[in-house]
Amino acid sequence: MVQASESLGLPTHAVQNGGVAVDSGQSRLRELGYKQELKRDLSVFSNFAFSFSIISVLTGITTLYNTGLTFGGPISMVYGWFIAGLFTMSVGLSMAEICSSYPTSGGLYYWSARLAGRNWAPFASWLTGWFNIVGQWAVTTSIDFSLAQLIQVIILLSTGGKNGGGYEGSKYVLIAFHGGILLIHAILNSLPISVLSFFGQLAAAWNLLGVVVLMILIPSVATQRASAEFVFTHFNTDNGEGIGSKVYIFVLGLLMSQYTLTGYDASAHMTEETKNADKNGPKGIISAIGISIIFGWGYLLGITFAVTNIPFLLSKDNDAGGYAIAEIFYLAFKNRYGSGVGGIICLGVIAVAIFFCGMSSVTSNSRMVYAFSRDGAMPLSSLWHKVNRQEVPINAVWLSAIISFCMALTSLGSLVAFQAMVSIATIGLYIAYALPIFFRMSLARKSFVPGPFNLGRYGVVVGWIAVLWVVTISVLFSLPVAYPVTSETLNYTPVAVGGLFVITVSWWILSARHWFTGPITNI
């Protein structure tokens, strides 16, 4: 039986085969020219769980809470969270609409190829793909490095704190922790997708439960709490960075929120392993962002109600060595019970959440490497495209772990260089998000055929809002974060992102344009 959508030349999102319903995502994948090679075993909740655990509000907020406190404090975090969340949702909605029409592991770079038109398809997919894949590697690097730092702080507090002779590991100990964490993540990602699905669901539940427990427990245990007036109206201008403009300070404070709300493209990369991906992939993206916005705000409020002395929390002379949230947790329990053990246990809850976050990030990385190499875009593509008997792209998993470890090695030379590398995690990744949306709004405005999930007449408006927001944050987060500007205080974000752009375009001009033709079908 030929469906009406097929007779009109539109994508078919449900197919009947001898009276038996065929998975709509698999049939759509076949229409796009790809055979099913990965095991399609993920439910809509599992797809959501991967993105939600990568966004991981416990990870992002904990890691950059110092930045939020420094630049604006409560106002920047409490209100900036919703500003970043609103615009992030516009990006997510636009991505979900495209994902519904093109549910492939290649995700963003495949979308760009299909939407940029025949002439621009190879270059558009090349540029999008490399920004996406390098951005993903940088995300994994920053997640696992932040876990290594938190483990180091937990050890410091457990052995007496900075003022009690606690153990402070060197930068070599930190990099060893980072390598060990990546090793475990690579081993876990070598397991069948059904096992990863279980861990992904466990990660989502852990994040949800952890946020609820901590947002209630910490302010309840604290003997001194901030007033509602402080939490909702206090604006911290004492940043010690020579910046006095309130607008400038507020903008810099948005980095915490925007860094946290990143990584939801995982739902797109997992579509070839998701049942009915043309419907469930978009649901995974949107629900991961929406639930993260709600629970993240609750976590921010709960923690901020336990803040009473911002300069002390940021001081490197406190017991946690300047790690603000660790000091908040530690003091809350120590002041009430005479011991900070309860606070250390709470930090352990966050550490587990960050661990799951890194695990899911490696999963997403490997699927992007698998898809990109399937189309011949990477050196030794045939090697990274291989799947094992469990239908897992095993070589892509270990490549992603190794590259993320190499990125972290820059911290041994200079933390400034490392921060420049990690800056690609936010700006570079969002540029990859914006490119296919831009092509959808411009070159493919009349030719784009939406899938089951679409925004209707609002698609173009939402898309342009998303693109303009990415342009805005790319400029804002490239501004200096301290004055006077020196080699140590320079914001290296434009250097890192610009460097990636120059390398990618140069590689295209000198070599890739002669052999890379964009996504290659294998049916």
C-alpha positions, 0 to 999 in steps of 0.5 A, a space after each residue: 500500500 502506497 501512503 499519501 505522503 509517499 505519493 506526494 514525494 514526502 518522507 514516509 515515517 511509517 511503513 507497512 511490510 506485509 501487514 506488519 508495522 516497521 519501525 518508522 525510524 528504521 524505514 526513514 533511515 533506509 529512505 535516506 540511504 543507510 542500512 541499519 548497522 547499530 542495534 535499535 533498542 533504545 526507548 524514548 526514555 532511554 534517548 532522553 536519558 542520554 541527553 539529560 545526563 549529559 546536560 546534567 545540571 548537577 555537573 554544569 552548575 557545580 563546575 561553574 558555580 564559582 563563575 556565577 558567584 563572581 560575575 553578578 552572584 544570585 541575580 546572574 544565576 537565578 534570572 540568567 538561568 531562565 534567559 539562557 534556558 529560554 533561548 536554548 529551548 529555541 535552539 532545541 526546538 529547531 534541532 528537534 524539527 530537523 531531527 524528525 526529518 533526518 533521524 541519523 547518527 550523523 545528526 548535525 553534519 548530515 542535516 547541513 548536507 541535506 539543507 545546504 543544497 547540492 553545491 554547498 552540501 560537501 563544505 557545509 557538512 564538513 564544517 559542521 561535522 568538525 565543529 560538532 566532533 571537536 566540540 564533543 571531545 572538548 565537552 568530554 574533556 571538561 566533564 571528566 576533568 571537572 570530576 577529577 578536580 572534584 575528587 581532589 577536593 573531596 580528598 582534600 576535605 576528607 583529610 582535614 581541609 586546606 587549613 587542617 593539613 589536608 592532602 592537595 594533589 599535584 597537577 600530575 595527580 589530577 591528570 592521572 585521575 582524569 585518565 583513569 576516569 576516561 579509561 572506565 568510561 571507555 570500558 563501559 561504552 564497549 558494552 552492548 547498547 542495552 547495558 548502556 541504556 540501563 546506565 543511561 536511565 540510572 543516570 537520569 534518575 540519579 540526576 533527578 533525585 540528586 537535585 531534589 535531595 540537595 536543593 532541600 537538604 543543604 539549605 535545611 542543614 545550614 545554620 545560616 541562610 540567605 534571605 529571599 531578598 539576597 537570593 532574588 535581588 543581590 547583584 555581586 559587583 565585587 569580582 576582583 577582575 576590574 570589571 564594573 559595568 553591571 551589564 558586562 558582569 551579568 553577561 559574563 555570569 550567563 556562561 554558567 547557565 549556557 555551559 550547563 545547557 549543552 550536549 542535548 545533540 546526544 539524542 540526535 546522535 543516538 537516533 539510529 539506536 532509538 525506536 521510532 526515532 523520527 518521533 522519539 529523537 525530537 522528544 528526547 531533545 526537548 524533554 531533556 532541555 525542559 526538565 533540566 531548566 526546571 530542576 536546574 533552577 530549583 538546584 540553583 535556588 537551594 544552593 544559593 539560599 545557603 550562601 552568606 559570604 561570597 568573598 569567603 566562598 571564593 577565597 582560595 584560603 578556605 578549606 575547599 581551596 576556593 571550590 564554592 559549592 564544596 565549601 557550602 556543603 562542608 560548612 553546612 554540616 560542620 556548623 550544625 553537627 561539628 563534622 563536615 562528613 555529611 557535606 563530603 557525602 553530598 559531594 559524592 552524590 554530585 561526583 556520581 552524577 558527573 561520572 554518568 555525565 562523562 559516560 554518556 558524553 563518550 557514548 555521544 562522541 563515539 556515535 558521531 565518530 562512527 557516522 562521520 567516518 562512515 561518510 569518509 570524513 576522518 583519517 582512517 575512516 574505515 577503522 573508526 566505522 567498524 562495529 563489533 559483534 554487539 553492534 557497538 562502534 568499539 574503535 570510535 569509543 576508544 578514539 574518543 577517550 584517547 583524544 579527550 585525554 590528549 586535550 586534557 594534557 594541555 593543563 600540564 603546561 598551562 591552565 590558560 591553554 586548557 581553558 582555551 581548549 575547553 572553550 570550544 565545548 560551549 561556543 564551538 558546539 553551539 556553532 555546530 548547532 546553529 549551522 544546520 538551523 541557518 541552512 534550514 532558514 535560508 537555503 532550504 526554507 522552501 524545500 525542507 520537508 518536515 517530519 512527524 514533529 514540526 513547528 509549523 508556521 512558527 518554525 522559521 521564527 523560532 529558527 532565526 531566534 536560535 541562530 541570533 542567540 548563538 551569534 550573540 553568545 559567540 560574541 559575548 563569551 569571547 569578551 575579556 573576563 578581566 582587566 587589564 588584559 594580559 597573557 594570563 587574563 586574556 579570554 582565549 575563546 576566540 583564539 581556540 574557536 577561530 583556530 578550529 575554523 582556520 584549520 578546518 577551512 584550510 584542510 578543506 581548501 588544500 585537500 578535502 574538497 578533492 575527495 569529500 563529497 558529503 554523506 555517502 549512502 550505503 544502500 
